[in-house]
Amino acid sequence: MAAALVAALPAFGAALAQAQQANPENIQIGLSTDRVAITADFSGADLTIFGAVENADPLINRQGRYDVIVVLEGPAKPVVVRRKERVLGMWINLDSETFENVPSSYSVATTRAFRDIAEPKNYKQLALGADNLYIQPADTTDDPVTIAEFTAALRERKKATGLYSERIGGVQFLSANLFRAALSLAPNVPVGTHRARAFLFRNGVFVKETSAQLAIYKSGFEQTIYRFANNHAFWFGIFAVGLAMLTGWLGRIIFRRD
């Protein structure tokens, strides 16, 4: 009987492996809200994303070897990076580099530090993390060293303004399968359609990705001005110039010294 049991173990292991291959792990996410309104007093906020790991391996779960990285990526836009130099006592823009399809914002939350989840090459292949985003120059014939310098400057500027951020430990498992991620929305977060993406890793190996959309929009009087400026740029420019002239004239009258 013992011999029969020992002989049956490999068959059981093979059947279990086939079952896991037939039903691989999957990941699902849901946002606490799919619309965020920006008002004049908006000073930043936290966005909560809930998710679940489906068909999780119980042994891997007990070992705590599942990791999740959640990203909120803003709409892509072209960006011009300029370099200033001091000439004759004045700071002047001398060089510039234009980049295409740059994510306007990029917030990341992880279960652990990046180095503890997977190898750096995995993040590069997935373009995962602010330092691994592929930022495409408009003119690929420019000097590679110059492109690299401006790319690094662009990333540093985005981080300094809070548009590119990381929250290590921002993803927490609430149970064996359920998790919660907290992402930061900067006060200057751009409006538009943002994409939330969740990456599942098992023992340092990428397994699955899923995504959801988030709409960030201006509300109230700010939305009226924003819509008018975009739909009627010429008249908005005329209005802005006229308002500046009126303000200057009123200031001159009010503060005039007799």
C-alpha positions as CSV (number, residue, x, y, z in Angstrom):
1,M,0.0,0.0,0.0
2,A,2.8,2.4,0.9
3,A,4.5,1.6,-2.4
4,A,1.3,2.3,-4.3
5,L,1.0,5.6,-2.4
6,V,4.5,6.6,-3.3
7,A,3.9,5.7,-6.9
8,A,0.8,7.8,-7.0
9,L,2.5,11.0,-5.7
10,P,4.2,11.8,-9.0
11,A,1.0,11.3,-10.9
12,F,-0.8,13.6,-8.4
13,G,1.9,16.2,-8.8
14,A,1.6,16.1,-12.6
15,A,-2.1,16.4,-12.4
16,L,-1.9,19.4,-10.1
17,A,0.6,21.1,-12.4
18,Q,-1.7,20.5,-15.4
19,A,-4.6,22.0,-13.5
20,Q,-2.5,25.1,-12.7
21,Q,-1.5,25.5,-16.3
22,A,-5.1,25.1,-17.4
23,N,-6.1,27.8,-14.9
24,P,-3.2,30.2,-14.6
25,E,-3.2,33.1,-12.1
26,N,-5.2,36.1,-13.1
27,I,-5.5,39.6,-11.7
28,Q,-8.5,42.0,-11.6
29,I,-8.8,45.5,-10.3
30,G,-11.6,48.0,-9.6
31,L,-11.3,51.7,-8.8
32,S,-13.0,53.4,-5.8
33,T,-14.2,55.9,-8.4
34,D,-13.9,56.2,-12.1
35,R,-14.2,60.1,-12.1
36,V,-12.3,62.7,-10.2
37,A,-13.4,66.3,-10.2
38,I,-10.7,69.0,-10.0
39,T,-11.7,72.3,-8.3
40,A,-9.9,75.5,-7.6
41,D,-8.9,74.4,-4.1
42,F,-7.8,70.9,-5.2
43,S,-4.5,70.1,-3.3
44,G,-4.0,66.5,-4.3
45,A,-5.6,63.3,-3.2
46,D,-5.2,59.6,-2.8
47,L,-6.8,57.1,-5.2
48,T,-7.7,53.7,-3.8
49,I,-7.7,50.7,-6.1
50,F,-9.0,47.3,-5.0
51,G,-8.0,44.1,-6.7
52,A,-8.0,40.3,-6.5
53,V,-5.6,37.5,-7.5
54,E,-7.6,34.7,-9.1
55,N,-6.5,31.0,-9.2
56,A,-3.7,31.7,-6.7
57,D,-1.4,28.9,-5.7
58,P,-2.0,28.3,-2.0
59,L,1.6,27.4,-1.4
60,I,2.9,30.5,-3.1
61,N,0.3,32.5,-1.2
62,R,1.5,31.1,2.2
63,Q,5.1,32.0,1.3
64,G,4.1,35.5,0.4
65,R,5.7,35.3,-3.0
66,Y,2.9,37.1,-4.9
67,D,3.7,40.7,-5.6
68,V,1.6,43.4,-7.2
69,I,2.6,46.7,-8.8
70,V,-0.1,49.2,-9.6
71,V,0.4,52.2,-11.9
72,L,-1.7,55.2,-12.8
73,E,-0.5,56.7,-16.0
74,G,-1.8,60.1,-17.3
75,P,-2.5,60.9,-21.0
76,A,0.5,61.1,-23.2
77,K,1.6,64.5,-24.6
78,P,4.5,66.0,-26.5
79,V,7.0,67.8,-24.2
80,V,9.8,70.3,-25.0
81,V,12.7,70.3,-22.6
82,R,14.9,73.4,-22.6
83,R,18.4,73.9,-21.2
84,K,19.2,77.4,-19.8
85,E,22.7,78.8,-19.6
86,R,24.0,82.1,-18.3
87,V,25.0,84.5,-21.0
88,L,26.2,88.0,-20.2
89,G,24.5,87.9,-16.8
90,M,21.2,86.6,-18.2
91,W,19.7,83.1,-18.3
92,I,18.9,82.2,-21.9
93,N,17.4,79.0,-23.5
94,L,20.1,77.7,-25.8
95,D,19.3,74.0,-26.4
96,S,16.1,72.1,-26.4
97,E,14.8,68.6,-27.1
98,T,11.3,67.6,-28.1
99,F,9.8,64.3,-26.9
100,E,6.7,62.5,-28.1
101,N,4.0,60.6,-26.2
102,V,5.3,61.4,-22.7
103,P,3.0,60.3,-19.9
104,S,1.8,63.6,-18.3
105,S,1.8,61.8,-14.9
106,Y,2.9,58.5,-13.6
107,S,2.2,57.2,-10.0
108,V,3.3,53.8,-8.8
109,A,2.5,51.7,-5.7
110,T,4.1,48.4,-4.9
111,T,3.9,45.6,-2.3
112,R,7.7,45.8,-1.7
113,A,10.8,47.6,-3.0
114,F,11.4,47.1,-6.8
115,R,14.7,45.3,-6.1
116,D,12.9,42.8,-3.9
117,I,10.2,41.9,-6.4
118,A,12.0,41.1,-9.7
119,E,15.2,41.7,-11.7
120,P,15.7,45.1,-13.3
121,K,15.6,43.6,-16.8
122,N,12.0,42.6,-16.2
123,Y,11.0,46.2,-15.5
124,K,12.8,47.4,-18.6
125,Q,11.0,44.8,-20.8
126,L,7.7,45.9,-19.3
127,A,8.6,49.6,-19.3
128,L,7.5,49.6,-15.7
129,G,8.5,52.4,-13.4
130,A,9.3,56.0,-14.1
131,D,13.0,55.3,-14.8
132,N,12.1,52.5,-17.3
133,L,9.6,54.4,-19.4
134,Y,10.6,54.7,-23.0
135,I,10.6,58.4,-23.8
136,Q,10.8,58.9,-27.6
137,P,12.6,61.9,-29.0
138,A,11.0,63.6,-31.9
139,D,14.4,63.7,-33.8
140,T,16.1,60.3,-33.3
141,T,19.2,61.6,-35.3
142,D,20.3,63.8,-32.4
143,D,23.4,63.0,-30.4
144,P,22.5,60.0,-28.1
145,V,24.4,61.6,-25.2
146,T,22.3,64.8,-25.6
147,I,19.1,62.8,-25.8
148,A,20.1,60.9,-22.6
149,E,20.8,64.2,-20.8
150,F,17.5,65.7,-21.7
151,T,15.6,62.5,-20.9
152,A,17.1,62.4,-17.4
153,A,16.3,66.1,-16.9
154,L,12.7,65.4,-18.0
155,R,12.3,62.6,-15.5
156,E,13.8,64.6,-12.7
157,R,11.5,67.6,-13.5
158,K,8.4,65.4,-13.4
159,K,9.5,63.9,-10.1
160,A,10.2,67.3,-8.6
161,T,6.7,68.5,-9.4
162,G,5.1,65.4,-8.0
163,L,3.8,64.2,-11.3
164,Y,6.0,61.1,-11.2
165,S,5.9,59.4,-7.8
166,E,6.4,56.1,-6.1
167,R,4.8,54.6,-3.0
168,I,6.7,51.6,-1.8
169,G,4.4,49.4,0.3
170,G,1.4,51.2,-1.2
171,V,-0.1,47.9,-2.2
172,Q,-1.3,45.7,0.7
173,F,-2.9,42.3,0.7
174,L,-6.1,42.3,2.8
175,S,-6.4,38.6,2.6
176,A,-4.8,35.7,0.7
177,N,-6.3,37.0,-2.6
178,L,-7.6,40.5,-2.1
179,F,-5.4,43.6,-2.2
180,R,-5.7,47.4,-1.9
181,A,-3.4,50.0,-3.6
182,A,-3.1,53.7,-2.6
183,L,-1.9,56.0,-5.4
184,S,-1.1,59.7,-5.1
185,L,-2.7,62.4,-7.3
186,A,-0.6,65.5,-7.4
187,P,-2.2,68.9,-7.0
188,N,-1.3,69.7,-10.6
189,V,-2.5,66.3,-12.0
190,P,-3.5,66.8,-15.7
191,V,-7.1,66.4,-16.8
192,G,-8.0,63.7,-19.3
193,T,-8.3,59.9,-19.4
194,H,-5.8,58.1,-17.1
195,R,-5.1,54.4,-17.2
196,A,-4.7,52.3,-14.1
197,R,-2.6,49.1,-14.6
198,A,-1.9,46.3,-12.3
199,F,1.0,43.9,-12.7
200,L,1.1,40.5,-11.0
201,F,4.5,38.8,-10.2
202,R,5.0,35.3,-8.9
203,N,8.4,34.5,-7.4
204,G,9.9,37.4,-9.3
205,V,8.4,36.4,-12.6
206,F,5.8,38.5,-14.4
207,V,2.5,36.7,-14.7
208,K,-0.4,38.9,-15.8
209,E,-1.5,42.5,-16.3
210,T,-4.9,44.2,-16.3
211,S,-6.1,47.8,-16.6
212,A,-9.0,50.2,-16.0
213,Q,-9.7,53.8,-16.9
214,L,-10.1,56.9,-14.7
215,A,-11.4,60.3,-16.0
216,I,-10.0,63.4,-14.3
217,Y,-11.9,66.6,-15.2
218,K,-12.3,70.2,-14.0
219,S,-15.6,71.1,-12.5
220,G,-17.5,74.3,-11.7
221,F,-16.3,77.7,-13.0
222,E,-12.8,76.2,-13.8
223,Q,-14.4,73.7,-16.2
224,T,-16.3,76.6,-18.0
225,I,-13.1,78.6,-18.4
226,Y,-11.1,75.5,-19.5
227,R,-13.8,74.5,-22.1
228,F,-14.0,78.0,-23.5
229,A,-10.2,78.3,-23.7
230,N,-10.0,75.1,-25.7
231,N,-12.9,75.6,-27.9
232,H,-12.4,79.4,-28.6
233,A,-8.7,80.0,-28.2
234,F,-8.7,83.2,-30.3
235,W,-11.5,84.9,-28.3
236,F,-10.1,83.7,-25.0
237,G,-6.7,85.3,-25.9
238,I,-8.5,88.6,-26.7
239,F,-10.4,88.4,-23.4
240,A,-7.2,87.7,-21.5
241,V,-5.4,90.7,-23.0
242,G,-8.4,92.9,-22.4
243,L,-8.7,91.8,-18.8
244,A,-5.0,92.5,-18.3
245,M,-5.4,96.0,-19.7
246,L,-8.5,96.7,-17.6
247,T,-6.8,95.5,-14.5
248,G,-3.7,97.6,-15.1
249,W,-5.9,100.7,-15.8
250,L,-8.0,100.2,-12.6
251,G,-4.8,99.7,-10.6
252,R,-3.4,102.9,-11.9
253,I,-6.6,104.8,-11.0
254,I,-6.9,103.2,-7.5
255,F,-3.3,103.6,-6.5
256,R,-2.7,107.0,-8.2
257,R,-1.0,109.5,-6.0
258,D,-2.4,113.0,-6.1
